[in-house]
Amino acid sequence: MKEKLYEIIFEADTTAGKAFDIALIVSVILSVLAVMMESVEALSEAYPQLFNFLEWLFTILFSIELILRIYCARDWKNYLLSFYGLVDLVSILPSYMTFLFPGLSSFGVIRAFRILRIFRILKLNRYLIASNQLAGALKSSREKITVFLGTVIFMVFSMGAVMYLIEGKENGFTSIPKSVYWAIVTMTTVGFGDIVPKTALGQFISSILMIVGYGVIAVPTGLVTAEMVAQKSLDITKKCEPCNINAHDPEANYCYKCGKKLN
């Protein structure tokens, strides 16, 4: 029974496994939609019992799913401490927290717990193959991205301090943190317009910062894309260790030269 449940819950190669995954995906989407609709005041006031029923229905379903996963997992501790295990746990905790602490004087705390239910959408992450590829690319390029972010942080702090000195409090740059906020908004080309330079020198610097921002935005995209392409090139080739040949078809199971089984 345990092995059968493992195949159904953790694998999708069988008909039952695919049906389980589809049912779980539909449940996650419906539960997130229910949370979103409940945040609309007119709907929550008109149908409070319906939203309460739906919330506990999905909470019970996800609780059963979590218990079954823990029961049939090969190593339930590793599963529970993994990303997906934590997501499964967080998806049901908010509802139980509001149930366990109904007498809290601060209803904002309860509301915060209930809003956390929206993170059930993360349960869909395990069904997206592309998310694993993206996660691998981000991990491979983390050193380059760290250097890039360090450079960006240095630039926005430097430009913020410069603009604080040039524009001053009379033009809205009342502090260095607020000037840094302006530099971030400008470099990302968002441009809220709540703080704008008034002096000619300040406008010249902001123009340069906006132009630099266009190039800055493209850098992390290029880094991650390059890593994804590199990983894909490794995935589509299989290497034969005895022959040291890696130009095999992605679906090949044996080496075309020596006939050995490919890794």
C-alpha positions as CSV (number, residue, x, y, z in Angstrom):
1,M,0.0,0.0,0.0
2,K,2.8,2.4,0.9
3,E,4.6,1.8,-2.4
4,K,1.4,2.1,-4.3
5,L,0.6,5.5,-2.7
6,Y,4.2,6.6,-3.4
7,E,3.7,5.9,-7.1
8,I,0.4,7.8,-7.2
9,I,1.5,10.8,-5.1
10,F,5.2,11.3,-6.0
11,E,5.2,10.0,-9.6
12,A,3.1,10.8,-12.6
13,D,3.9,8.0,-14.9
14,T,0.8,6.0,-14.1
15,T,-2.8,6.8,-14.9
16,A,-3.6,7.2,-11.2
17,G,-0.6,9.4,-10.6
18,K,-1.6,11.7,-13.5
19,A,-5.2,11.9,-12.2
20,F,-3.9,12.8,-8.7
21,D,-1.7,15.5,-10.1
22,I,-4.6,17.0,-12.1
23,A,-6.9,16.9,-9.2
24,L,-4.4,18.6,-7.0
25,I,-3.7,21.3,-9.6
26,V,-7.4,22.1,-9.9
27,S,-7.8,22.2,-6.1
28,V,-4.9,24.6,-5.7
29,I,-6.2,26.9,-8.4
30,L,-9.7,26.8,-7.0
31,S,-8.5,27.5,-3.4
32,V,-6.4,30.5,-4.5
33,L,-9.4,31.9,-6.5
34,A,-11.5,31.5,-3.3
35,V,-9.0,33.4,-1.3
36,M,-8.8,36.2,-3.9
37,M,-12.6,36.4,-4.1
38,E,-12.9,36.4,-0.3
39,S,-10.7,39.6,-0.2
40,V,-13.5,41.4,-2.1
41,E,-15.5,43.0,0.7
42,A,-18.9,42.8,-1.0
43,L,-18.5,39.1,-1.7
44,S,-17.1,38.2,1.7
45,E,-20.0,40.0,3.4
46,A,-22.6,38.4,1.1
47,Y,-21.3,34.8,1.2
48,P,-19.4,34.4,4.5
49,Q,-20.6,30.8,5.1
50,L,-19.7,29.7,1.6
51,F,-16.1,31.1,1.8
52,N,-15.7,29.5,5.3
53,F,-16.9,26.1,3.9
54,L,-14.6,26.3,0.9
55,E,-11.6,27.3,3.1
56,W,-12.0,24.3,5.4
57,L,-12.8,22.0,2.5
58,F,-9.5,22.8,0.8
59,T,-7.6,22.8,4.2
60,I,-8.8,19.3,4.9
61,L,-8.0,18.1,1.4
62,F,-4.5,19.5,1.6
63,S,-4.0,18.2,5.1
64,I,-4.9,14.7,3.9
65,E,-2.5,15.1,1.1
66,L,0.3,16.2,3.4
67,I,-0.3,13.3,5.8
68,L,-0.2,10.8,2.9
69,R,3.0,12.3,1.5
70,I,4.6,12.0,5.0
71,Y,3.4,8.5,5.3
72,C,4.6,7.1,2.0
73,A,7.8,9.3,1.5
74,R,11.0,7.3,1.4
75,D,12.5,9.8,4.0
76,W,9.6,11.8,5.5
77,K,12.0,14.1,7.4
78,N,13.9,15.2,4.3
79,Y,10.6,15.7,2.5
80,L,9.1,17.8,5.3
81,L,12.2,20.0,5.4
82,S,12.4,20.3,1.6
83,F,11.0,23.3,-0.4
84,Y,7.9,21.4,-1.5
85,G,7.4,20.0,2.0
86,L,7.5,23.4,3.5
87,V,5.1,24.7,0.8
88,D,2.7,21.9,1.6
89,L,2.9,22.7,5.3
90,V,2.5,26.5,4.9
91,S,-0.5,26.0,2.6
92,I,-2.6,24.6,5.5
93,L,-1.0,26.3,8.6
94,P,-2.8,29.7,8.2
95,S,-6.2,28.1,8.5
96,Y,-5.3,26.2,11.6
97,M,-3.7,29.2,13.1
98,T,-6.9,31.2,12.8
99,F,-8.8,28.2,14.3
100,L,-6.4,27.8,17.2
101,F,-6.3,31.6,18.2
102,P,-9.9,32.8,17.7
103,G,-9.7,35.0,20.8
104,L,-6.8,37.2,19.6
105,S,-7.7,40.9,20.2
106,S,-5.8,41.9,17.0
107,F,-7.8,40.7,14.1
108,G,-5.1,42.0,11.8
109,V,-2.9,39.1,12.9
110,I,-5.7,36.6,12.0
111,R,-6.1,38.4,8.7
112,A,-2.4,38.1,8.0
113,F,-2.6,34.3,8.6
114,R,-5.5,34.1,6.2
115,I,-3.8,36.1,3.5
116,L,-0.8,33.6,3.7
117,R,-3.1,31.0,2.1
118,I,-2.5,32.7,-1.3
119,F,1.0,31.0,-1.2
120,R,-0.8,27.7,-2.0
121,I,-0.1,28.7,-5.6
122,L,3.5,27.6,-4.9
123,K,2.2,24.0,-4.8
124,L,1.9,24.2,-8.5
125,N,5.7,24.8,-8.8
126,R,6.5,21.0,-8.6
127,Y,4.5,20.5,-11.9
128,L,6.5,23.1,-13.9
129,I,9.5,21.5,-15.5
130,A,10.7,24.9,-16.6
131,S,10.9,26.1,-12.9
132,N,13.5,23.5,-12.2
133,Q,15.5,24.6,-15.2
134,L,15.2,28.2,-14.1
135,A,16.2,27.3,-10.6
136,G,19.3,25.5,-11.9
137,A,20.3,28.4,-14.1
138,L,19.9,30.9,-11.2
139,K,22.0,28.6,-9.0
140,S,24.7,28.3,-11.6
141,S,24.9,32.1,-12.2
142,R,24.6,33.1,-8.6
143,E,28.1,34.4,-8.3
144,K,27.8,36.6,-11.4
145,I,24.4,37.9,-10.3
146,T,25.9,38.6,-6.8
147,V,28.6,40.7,-8.4
148,F,26.1,42.4,-10.6
149,L,23.8,43.3,-7.7
150,G,26.7,44.6,-5.7
151,T,27.6,46.9,-8.6
152,V,24.0,48.1,-8.9
153,I,23.8,48.7,-5.1
154,F,27.1,50.7,-5.2
155,M,25.8,52.8,-8.1
156,V,22.4,53.7,-6.6
157,F,24.0,54.6,-3.2
158,S,26.6,56.7,-4.9
159,M,24.2,58.5,-7.3
160,G,21.7,59.0,-4.4
161,A,24.4,60.7,-2.3
162,V,25.5,62.8,-5.3
163,M,21.9,63.9,-6.0
164,Y,21.4,64.7,-2.4
165,L,24.3,67.1,-2.5
166,I,23.3,68.6,-5.9
167,E,19.5,69.0,-5.5
168,G,19.2,69.4,-1.8
169,K,16.1,69.5,0.4
170,E,14.5,72.3,-1.4
171,N,14.0,70.1,-4.5
172,G,12.6,67.1,-2.6
173,F,15.8,65.2,-2.0
174,T,15.4,65.6,1.8
175,S,17.8,62.7,2.8
176,I,20.2,60.3,1.3
177,P,17.8,57.3,1.7
178,K,15.2,59.2,-0.2
179,S,17.7,60.1,-2.8
180,V,18.7,56.4,-3.1
181,Y,15.1,55.6,-3.6
182,W,15.0,58.1,-6.4
183,A,18.1,56.5,-7.9
184,I,16.6,53.0,-7.8
185,V,13.3,54.2,-9.4
186,T,15.3,56.0,-12.1
187,M,17.8,53.2,-12.9
188,T,15.0,50.7,-13.3
189,T,13.3,53.2,-15.6
190,V,10.1,53.1,-13.6
191,G,9.9,56.8,-13.0
192,F,7.1,57.4,-10.5
193,G,7.7,61.2,-10.8
194,D,7.2,61.9,-7.1
195,I,10.8,63.2,-6.9
196,V,12.4,64.9,-9.9
197,P,15.6,66.9,-10.2
198,K,15.2,70.6,-10.8
199,T,18.8,71.7,-11.5
200,A,20.4,71.3,-14.9
201,L,23.3,69.2,-13.5
202,G,20.8,66.9,-11.7
203,Q,18.7,66.4,-14.9
204,F,21.9,65.6,-16.8
205,I,22.9,63.0,-14.2
206,S,19.4,61.5,-14.2
207,S,19.5,61.2,-18.0
208,I,22.8,59.3,-17.8
209,L,21.3,57.1,-15.0
210,M,18.3,56.2,-17.1
211,I,20.4,55.3,-20.1
212,V,22.6,53.1,-17.9
213,G,19.4,51.6,-16.5
214,Y,18.4,50.1,-19.9
215,G,21.7,48.2,-20.1
216,V,21.5,47.2,-16.4
217,I,18.1,45.6,-16.9
218,A,19.4,43.3,-19.6
219,V,22.5,42.0,-17.7
220,P,20.8,39.5,-15.3
221,T,18.5,38.3,-18.1
222,G,21.6,37.6,-20.3
223,L,23.4,35.8,-17.4
224,V,20.4,33.5,-16.6
225,T,19.7,32.9,-20.3
226,A,23.3,31.9,-21.0
227,E,23.2,29.4,-18.1
228,M,19.9,27.9,-19.3
229,V,21.3,27.5,-22.8
230,A,24.4,25.8,-21.3
231,Q,22.2,23.4,-19.3
232,K,20.0,22.6,-22.2
233,S,23.0,21.8,-24.3
234,L,24.2,19.4,-21.6
235,D,20.7,17.9,-21.3
236,I,20.3,17.1,-25.0
237,T,23.5,15.2,-25.3
238,K,24.5,11.9,-23.8
239,K,28.0,10.9,-23.2
240,C,29.5,7.4,-23.5
241,E,32.2,7.1,-20.8
242,P,34.2,4.3,-22.5
243,C,34.2,6.0,-25.9
244,N,34.2,9.6,-24.6
245,I,31.6,10.5,-27.3
246,N,28.8,12.8,-26.4
247,A,27.1,13.4,-29.8
248,H,24.2,11.0,-29.1
249,D,20.5,11.5,-29.7
250,P,18.6,12.7,-26.6
251,E,16.5,9.6,-26.7
252,A,19.4,7.2,-27.3
253,N,19.9,4.5,-24.6
254,Y,23.1,2.9,-26.0
255,C,26.3,4.2,-27.7
256,Y,26.2,4.1,-31.5
257,K,29.9,3.2,-31.6
258,C,30.5,0.6,-28.8
259,G,27.0,-0.3,-27.8
260,K,27.5,0.4,-24.1
261,K,24.6,1.8,-22.1
262,L,24.6,5.6,-21.8
263,N,24.3,7.4,-18.5
